[in-house]
Amino acid sequence: MQFEGEDDDASADSQLDRATERLRHLVLTGTFPLDEKLAEARVAELLAVSRTPARLAMAALERDGLLVRLPRRGFRVRSVSLAEVVEAIEVRGELEAVAARAIVERGLSDASRDALRDAVARGDAILSDGAFDAERRRAWCALNDDFHRALVAACGMRPLAAAYHQVNLVPMAAPRDTIFNVAEPELLLRQLTVAQDDHRRIVAALEAGQATRAAGLIREHAYRSGENKRRNFPHVDMRTMIMETPGIALVR
């Protein structure tokens, strides 16, 4: 049974969802200057909505940590330091290490094993010829995200999954947010090869029921990911990376 007003409520929710996602894209791709107040009228104009849904969309991004509420009303885009990104990656690694222990205790399901193995196989295919054009870079980001998501999903712990989602909201902290140093192709290949070997060893440890080893490998994997970001960040073509990796525009 449908009650009076339900269609209007659903339409308003849908408009707010679209406005929020559009604003998220604008923020992550550097449309607004960092640490400067967002003009509500300008945001509403860009989103093609009235001020109320624009204000609600900004409040939603505040909850995600992308905007900061100002003392006298309004919001500003929140910048993050590279050190904060690295810290978030280390926290993510700790969560994944806990997930690894839970997987061994509860058992690795066939579906989770297949998802992890599939991500490893896709990594092997991408690294097979050493070419890293835009298409292969996008493919690597997708498989890396799939691998880590499959790892967390396999543990079956909802609170951990919620915490994992939250830490991945930090710009450039999620597994999909890889920084490719295309100016140094040999270094790039070496970094991705080591990451791929990490994935393979993590899966092997989980299949062998080696909880401590799997957790240790994951922590080292996260540490290397953070160090790669430190090393690669100064050498990226920012204009290209903003389009390929939304969120990098917020990192100082």
N, C-alpha and C positions, 0 to 999 in steps of 0.2 A: 504494500500500500504506500502511495506517495502522498505526502502532506503538502498543504499550501505553503509556498515559499521555499520548498526544497530545491527547485530548479534555480532560483535566484541565488541561494546559498552556494550551490555547487558551482555556478558560474563565477561568483565572486572569488571562491577558493581557487578556481582554475586561473583566473586573471592574476591573483596574487602569486600563485606558483610560477606562472610565466614571467611576471615582473621580477620576482626574486632571482630566477635563473638567469634572466637577461642582465640584471644588475651584477650578479656574481661574475658573469663573463666580462662585463665592462671593467669591473674592479681588477680581476685577475690579469687582464691584458693591458693594464696600465693606462686606461682612459683618463683616470683622475690623478692629479698630482698627489704624491705621498704626503701624509701628515697635514694636509690642508682640508679645511672644512668643505663638506659637500653641500652645495646649494640645493635645497629641496626642490625648488622650481626647475632647476637644470636637470636633476635626476628624473623628475616627473616627465619633463619634455623628452628626454632620451628614451624613457621607457614607454612613452605614449600612453600614460595613465594619469589619473588625477593625483593630487598630493597625498591623499590618504593611503592608497596602495603603495605609493612610492615610499612613504614613511614606514609602512609595515615591512616592506622589502628590506629597507635599511636596518630595521630592528632585527630581522631574521639573520642578516649577515653579521650583525653585532654578536649574536649568539654563536655564530660559527667562528668568531675571532678575526674576521676580515675587516670589520669596522669598529671604531671606538666611539662611544657616546661622549659628547662634549658637555661640560658643566652647565652651560646656558643654552641647552637644546641643540640639536643637530648632531652630525657625525663627521668623522674624518676617516680616510683610508689608513689602515694600520700597516706600517712597514715592519719587517722582521729582519733581524741580523742573520748573517750566515751562521754565526755561532748558535743561534736559536734553532735554525734548521737542523744543524748537526745534532743538537741535544734532542730534538724531536725524533730524529732517526734512531738514536740510541734508545730512547724510550720505546719506540716501536719494536726494536730488536729484543728488548726485555719481554714485551708482551708476546712476541712470537716464540721466545724461549719457553715461556710458561705454556704456551699452546703446544709446543713439541712434547713437553713432559706429559701433558694431559692426553695427547694422541697415543703415546706409548702405553700409558696406563689404561686407556679405554679401548685401544685397538684401532688400527688404521683401516677404514672401510675400503672396499673395492673401488667405490666411486671416487673417494678422495685420492687413493693411490693412482687411479687413472688420470685424474686432473693434474696431479703433480708431475707424473711421468710425461703427460702431453706437453706441459709447459717446458720441461727439459728438452723434449724432442724438438719443439719449435725453436728453442734457443740454439740447438745444434745446427738446425737448418739455416738460421740467420748468420751464424758465424762461419758457415762452410766455405764461403768465398772471400770473406774479409771486406766486403763492400758495405758502406754505411751511408747510402743515400737517404733521402727523407722518408721514403717508404719503409726501408728496413729499420730506421730509427723508430718510426711509429710502431712497427711490429714488435721491436724489442720492448718498448714501453708497455705494450699491451700484454705480452707474455710475462713480463716481470710482475705486473700488477696481478695477473691471473695466478701466478705461482704463489705469491704471498697471501692473496685472498683465499686460495685453496688451503693453504697451511692453517690459517686462522679458522676457516670454516670447519676443517677436519676435527678440531678439538671439541666442537659442540658446546662451547662456553659462551652464553649470551652476554654476560657482563664483560668478558674479555673482548668480544666482538664490538661492543659499544665503545669501550675505551680505545680500541684500535681505530675505529671510525673517527673518533674525536682527534686523536693525535695526527691522523692523516689530513686533517683540515689545515694544519700548519702549512703554508705555502712551501712547496718543493720538498716536503717530507715524505710524501706518499711514494710507494714503489714505482708508480708510473712516471714520476717526475725525474727522469734521468737527465743529467747534463752531459751532452756529448761534446768532447773537445776535438772537433773535426780538424783543428789546426795541427794536431799531433796524432796522425792516424795510427802510428805504431803503438803509442800510449793508449789510445782508445781501444784498439784490438786487445791489448794486454789486460786492460781493466775489465772489459766485457768477458774475456776468456776466464779470468779468475772468478768473476761473478757466476758464470755458467758452471764452472767446476764446483763452486760452493753449493749451487742448487742441487747438482748431482749427488754430492756427498751428504747433504742434508736428507735427501730422499732415501739414500741407502741406509743412513743411520736410523731413520724412522722405521723402515721396513725390517731392519735387524733388531728393533726394540731397544736401541741404545739411546735412552732419554738424555743422559748427561752429555754424551758426545753430540747429539743433535742440537741441544740447547747451546753448547759451546760454539758449534759451527755457526749457528744463527747469530750469536752475539758478535763473532768475528766478522761475519758477513755485513752486519749493520755498521760495525766500526769502519770497515773498508768503504762502504757506501758513503758515509759521512766524510771520510778523508778524500775520496774522489771528488766530492762536491767542493771541498775546500780548494783542491788543486785545479779543478776544471773551471770553476766559476770566473776567475779573472780573464780567461781566454776565450769566452764564448762570444759569438756574434749576437748581441742582445736583441736586435731586431728580429732575427730569425727565431731565436729561442722563445721570444714572447709569443710568437704565433704557434710554435710547436709545443711549448710547455707553459701554458698559462699559470701564472703564479710567480714566475721568476721576476716579473716586473716589480713585485713587492719586496724583493730581497735587497738589502743594502750591503 
